[in-house]
Amino acid sequence: MTYYFVKLNFSYHIRRDISDVYCFCFGFSMAIFAVHFIYRYGAVNRKFYRKYLSGYKEIYLYVFPVCSGSVYGFICWLFLWKDEDKNEYLRSTVMENYGLDIERCSYVSARFWLIDGNGNVYPDARMFFAILLAWIVLGASLFSVIYFGVRYYRWFLDLLKKQTSQSQFLKSLHNQLFHSLLVQCFLPLILMYIPAGIVFIFPMLNIHLNVNYGFIGLTTAIYPAIDPFPTIFIIKKYRESTWIIIQKCFFWNKIFHFLSVKKQKTVAPSTQSTSYF
């Protein structure tokens, strides 16, 4: 079983709306990364850019994430919102692991396997259908990342093969950009798509990992922060400039520390009584 929890001291309807917004933001963020790769490829392939992204067509880059987030949020709202059966199934688990009353929790959940009156386990077709729709949304994003990442990769390979007449500086720069691209292609796979796949695949196979799936929101939030790091640390000019900035920060920290220590060592004026005649 897969579930997300939000503990809030709001009314039922507000908690449900906030959970729906959270699901929308998750689907929206997954699509944003696909748009990033599409735009990156269009920036180097001008023919592709003029055909699909120029002029009014650029609005597609903004509409796609909104549509993706809306569909994902609607799926969670329609199929995955909590009900009495899910409450009873999760009540003891939530109390033991989180110390929370299930009635005061707002969550979306997918329970793939049900138990009939005879104790037999059978699949819930409605949940499998809901997750199939969610996979289509996430799969479109993953396909875009892989497809345009590979196209960008091939463009770079062709560029590197044509470097016979270029200077050593440009060859080195293109190689650095190439390696930076490889790392940036693997980051979303490791931090977003693989964790999102784990959330659904193992419960669908009726394999209980007993994992707190809240880490997926954390990895998704971390990705935009660390995405520039490959460019900063792999490309020589960026790396050198970053090191200079770090050195300057340490230099000023040493100056401030020296001044503060010197101020503390200053002898305070003597306090002696004065006699008046």
Contacts in CASP RR format, 6 or more apart in sequence:
PFRMAT RR
TARGET T0000
AUTHOR 0000-0000-0000
METHOD contacts of the structure
MODEL  1
MTYYFVKLNFSYHIRRDISDVYCFCFGFSMAIFAVHFIYRYGAVNRKFYR
KYLSGYKEIYLYVFPVCSGSVYGFICWLFLWKDEDKNEYLRSTVMENYGL
DIERCSYVSARFWLIDGNGNVYPDARMFFAILLAWIVLGASLFSVIYFGV
RYYRWFLDLLKKQTSQSQFLKSLHNQLFHSLLVQCFLPLILMYIPAGIVF
IFPMLNIHLNVNYGFIGLTTAIYPAIDPFPTIFIIKKYRESTWIIIQKCF
FWNKIFHFLSVKKQKTVAPSTQSTSYF
1 89 0 8 1.000
1 90 0 8 1.000
1 109 0 8 1.000
1 110 0 8 1.000
1 111 0 8 1.000
1 112 0 8 1.000
1 203 0 8 1.000
2 109 0 8 1.000
2 110 0 8 1.000
2 199 0 8 1.000
2 200 0 8 1.000
2 203 0 8 1.000
2 213 0 8 1.000
3 86 0 8 1.000
3 90 0 8 1.000
3 107 0 8 1.000
3 108 0 8 1.000
3 109 0 8 1.000
3 110 0 8 1.000
3 213 0 8 1.000
4 19 0 8 1.000
4 22 0 8 1.000
4 23 0 8 1.000
4 107 0 8 1.000
4 108 0 8 1.000
4 109 0 8 1.000
4 213 0 8 1.000
4 214 0 8 1.000
5 94 0 8 1.000
5 98 0 8 1.000
5 100 0 8 1.000
5 105 0 8 1.000
5 106 0 8 1.000
5 107 0 8 1.000
6 15 0 8 1.000
6 18 0 8 1.000
6 19 0 8 1.000
6 22 0 8 1.000
6 105 0 8 1.000
6 106 0 8 1.000
6 107 0 8 1.000
7 100 0 8 1.000
7 104 0 8 1.000
7 105 0 8 1.000
7 106 0 8 1.000
8 14 0 8 1.000
8 15 0 8 1.000
8 18 0 8 1.000
8 106 0 8 1.000
10 18 0 8 1.000
12 106 0 8 1.000
15 106 0 8 1.000
16 77 0 8 1.000
16 81 0 8 1.000
16 106 0 8 1.000
18 106 0 8 1.000
19 76 0 8 1.000
19 81 0 8 1.000
19 106 0 8 1.000
19 107 0 8 1.000
19 108 0 8 1.000
20 73 0 8 1.000
20 76 0 8 1.000
20 77 0 8 1.000
23 69 0 8 1.000
23 72 0 8 1.000
23 73 0 8 1.000
23 75 0 8 1.000
23 76 0 8 1.000
23 77 0 8 1.000
23 108 0 8 1.000
24 69 0 8 1.000
24 70 0 8 1.000
24 72 0 8 1.000
24 73 0 8 1.000
25 69 0 8 1.000
26 69 0 8 1.000
26 72 0 8 1.000
26 217 0 8 1.000
26 220 0 8 1.000
27 65 0 8 1.000
27 68 0 8 1.000
27 69 0 8 1.000
27 72 0 8 1.000
27 73 0 8 1.000
27 137 0 8 1.000
27 138 0 8 1.000
27 141 0 8 1.000
28 65 0 8 1.000
28 66 0 8 1.000
28 68 0 8 1.000
28 69 0 8 1.000
28 72 0 8 1.000
29 65 0 8 1.000
29 220 0 8 1.000
30 68 0 8 1.000
30 72 0 8 1.000
30 137 0 8 1.000
30 138 0 8 1.000
30 141 0 8 1.000
30 192 0 8 1.000
30 193 0 8 1.000
30 196 0 8 1.000
30 220 0 8 1.000
31 64 0 8 1.000
31 65 0 8 1.000
31 67 0 8 1.000
31 68 0 8 1.000
31 69 0 8 1.000
31 137 0 8 1.000
31 140 0 8 1.000
31 141 0 8 1.000
32 65 0 8 1.000
33 141 0 8 1.000
33 145 0 8 1.000
33 188 0 8 1.000
33 192 0 8 1.000
33 223 0 8 1.000
34 64 0 8 1.000
34 140 0 8 1.000
34 141 0 8 1.000
34 142 0 8 1.000
34 144 0 8 1.000
34 145 0 8 1.000
34 148 0 8 1.000
35 61 0 8 1.000
35 64 0 8 1.000
35 65 0 8 1.000
35 144 0 8 1.000
37 144 0 8 1.000
37 145 0 8 1.000
37 148 0 8 1.000
37 149 0 8 1.000
37 152 0 8 1.000
38 53 0 8 1.000
38 61 0 8 1.000
38 144 0 8 1.000
38 148 0 8 1.000
39 53 0 8 1.000
39 61 0 8 1.000
40 148 0 8 1.000
40 149 0 8 1.000
40 152 0 8 1.000
41 48 0 8 1.000
41 148 0 8 1.000
41 149 0 8 1.000
41 151 0 8 1.000
41 152 0 8 1.000
41 155 0 8 1.000
42 48 0 8 1.000
42 49 0 8 1.000
42 52 0 8 1.000
42 53 0 8 1.000
43 49 0 8 1.000
44 152 0 8 1.000
44 155 0 8 1.000
45 151 0 8 1.000
45 155 0 8 1.000
52 60 0 8 1.000
53 60 0 8 1.000
53 61 0 8 1.000
68 137 0 8 1.000
68 140 0 8 1.000
68 141 0 8 1.000
69 137 0 8 1.000
71 133 0 8 1.000
71 137 0 8 1.000
72 134 0 8 1.000
72 137 0 8 1.000
72 138 0 8 1.000
75 130 0 8 1.000
75 133 0 8 1.000
75 134 0 8 1.000
75 137 0 8 1.000
76 108 0 8 1.000
78 130 0 8 1.000
79 110 0 8 1.000
79 126 0 8 1.000
79 127 0 8 1.000
79 129 0 8 1.000
79 130 0 8 1.000
80 108 0 8 1.000
80 109 0 8 1.000
80 110 0 8 1.000
80 127 0 8 1.000
80 130 0 8 1.000
81 108 0 8 1.000
82 105 0 8 1.000
82 106 0 8 1.000
82 107 0 8 1.000
82 108 0 8 1.000
82 109 0 8 1.000
85 111 0 8 1.000
86 109 0 8 1.000
86 111 0 8 1.000
87 102 0 8 1.000
87 103 0 8 1.000
89 111 0 8 1.000
90 102 0 8 1.000
90 107 0 8 1.000
90 109 0 8 1.000
91 102 0 8 1.000
94 100 0 8 1.000
94 101 0 8 1.000
94 102 0 8 1.000
94 105 0 8 1.000
95 101 0 8 1.000
95 102 0 8 1.000
97 212 0 8 1.000
110 127 0 8 1.000
110 130 0 8 1.000
110 131 0 8 1.000
110 200 0 8 1.000
110 203 0 8 1.000
111 124 0 8 1.000
111 127 0 8 1.000
112 123 0 8 1.000
112 124 0 8 1.000
112 127 0 8 1.000
112 128 0 8 1.000
112 131 0 8 1.000
112 203 0 8 1.000
112 204 0 8 1.000
112 206 0 8 1.000
113 121 0 8 1.000
113 122 0 8 1.000
113 123 0 8 1.000
113 124 0 8 1.000
113 206 0 8 1.000
114 121 0 8 1.000
114 122 0 8 1.000
114 123 0 8 1.000
114 124 0 8 1.000
115 121 0 8 1.000
115 122 0 8 1.000
116 122 0 8 1.000
121 206 0 8 1.000
128 204 0 8 1.000
131 200 0 8 1.000
131 204 0 8 1.000
134 200 0 8 1.000
135 200 0 8 1.000
138 193 0 8 1.000
138 196 0 8 1.000
138 197 0 8 1.000
141 193 0 8 1.000
142 193 0 8 1.000
145 185 0 8 1.000
145 188 0 8 1.000
145 189 0 8 1.000
145 193 0 8 1.000
149 181 0 8 1.000
149 185 0 8 1.000
152 181 0 8 1.000
153 181 0 8 1.000
153 182 0 8 1.000
153 185 0 8 1.000
156 174 0 8 1.000
156 177 0 8 1.000
156 178 0 8 1.000
156 181 0 8 1.000
159 174 0 8 1.000
160 171 0 8 1.000
160 174 0 8 1.000
160 175 0 8 1.000
160 178 0 8 1.000
163 170 0 8 1.000
163 171 0 8 1.000
163 174 0 8 1.000
172 236 0 8 1.000
173 235 0 8 1.000
176 234 0 8 1.000
176 235 0 8 1.000
176 236 0 8 1.000
177 235 0 8 1.000
179 230 0 8 1.000
179 234 0 8 1.000
180 230 0 8 1.000
180 231 0 8 1.000
180 234 0 8 1.000
180 235 0 8 1.000
183 230 0 8 1.000
183 234 0 8 1.000
184 227 0 8 1.000
184 230 0 8 1.000
184 231 0 8 1.000
187 223 0 8 1.000
187 226 0 8 1.000
187 227 0 8 1.000
187 230 0 8 1.000
188 223 0 8 1.000
191 219 0 8 1.000
191 220 0 8 1.000
191 222 0 8 1.000
191 223 0 8 1.000
192 216 0 8 1.000
192 219 0 8 1.000
192 220 0 8 1.000
192 223 0 8 1.000
195 215 0 8 1.000
195 216 0 8 1.000
195 219 0 8 1.000
196 216 0 8 1.000
198 209 0 8 1.000
198 211 0 8 1.000
199 213 0 8 1.000
199 216 0 8 1.000
202 208 0 8 1.000
202 209 0 8 1.000
231 238 0 8 1.000
232 238 0 8 1.000
232 239 0 8 1.000
232 242 0 8 1.000
233 239 0 8 1.000
233 242 0 8 1.000
END
